[in-house]
Amino acid sequence: MGDGRSATNFLAEWYLADLAEATVDDITTRIRTATEVTTAEGAPIRLVATLAVPSDEVLYGVFDAASSDAVVAACLRAGFPQQRLSCDVLTRFASGAA
């Protein structure tokens, strides 16, 4: 997680009808706040990225966490329990991408 702790990437998925930009912003804010509380309670977790595909009514969240339990706890705390959770996800972001 950038500070010497061991972490794994997880991919959470939510299937949401009427997925709009404002909805994504709200969910992202709630999840980010929940990860801060979950981390403060001793389960390190960080929301790395969200990716919305409104035409498919799906929102993805990439997390850095020590365990899947931390991801589940943060999602529940945010009020958005994930509908699918994949572990050991490889993430790459192109540098200089717009």
N, C-alpha and C positions, 0 to 999 in steps of 0.2 A: 504494500500500500504506500510505498514511497518512503516509509519510515523504518524499514528493517523488519516489519512484521510479515509473516507468511500470509499470502492472500491468493484467492482464486477468483477468476471472473465467472459471473453467473448471468444468465439471460432470463429475465422475467417477461412474461407475455400477458397482456390483458386484451380481451376482445370487448370493444365498446362501441355501441351504436352512436351515430351522430358525433363522431370524433372531430372536434373543431380545435383551432389553435388555442383559443382561450381555455378549453377543457384540458388540453395537453399542458399548458402553462400552470394551471391550478394543480393538476395531479403531480407534476414535476416538483412544484414548490412543497406540496404536502409530503411527498416521498423524501425529498431532501431534508426537510425538518425532522421527519421520523428517523432518518439515518443518523442525524446528529444526536438525537436522544438515545437511540440504540447503542451508538458508539460510547456515549457518556456512561451508559449502564454496563459497559465492559465487553460488548460484542462489536468489534471494529467492522465498519461497513462504510462504503462510499458509493454514491451514485455517480457513475462515470459518464453515462450518456443516455438519452432517450431518443427513440426514433418512432415517429408516427407515420402510419400508412392509412389515411382516412378512407380511401376507396375500399380497403379491405377491413376497415373497422378494427384495426389492431394497433396497439402501442407496445413497444419493446423498451425494456430498461436494462442497461448493462451495469452490473454492480461489481465492485471489488470488495470481497468480504472473506473473513476467516472461515466462515461456514455457511451452509445453506440456511441454517436456523436463523442466522442474523438477517438474511434477506427476507425470509418469511415473517419474522417479527417486525421488521421495519415496514413491510407492505401492509401487514395487518394494522399496525399502529397508524399508518397513513389513511386507513379506511379503504384500501384497494388491494385486497388479497390477490396475489398473482394466480392466474388460471393455469399457468404452466411455468416450470422452472427448470432450466438446463444448466448443468455445471461444466466446469473446465472449458469454458467458451474462449476462443481465441479472438482477440479484438485488435484491429489495426486501423489507425486513422492516417490518412494521407496527409503529409505535411504540406502546408501551403495551399490546401484545398479550400475552395470558397464555400 
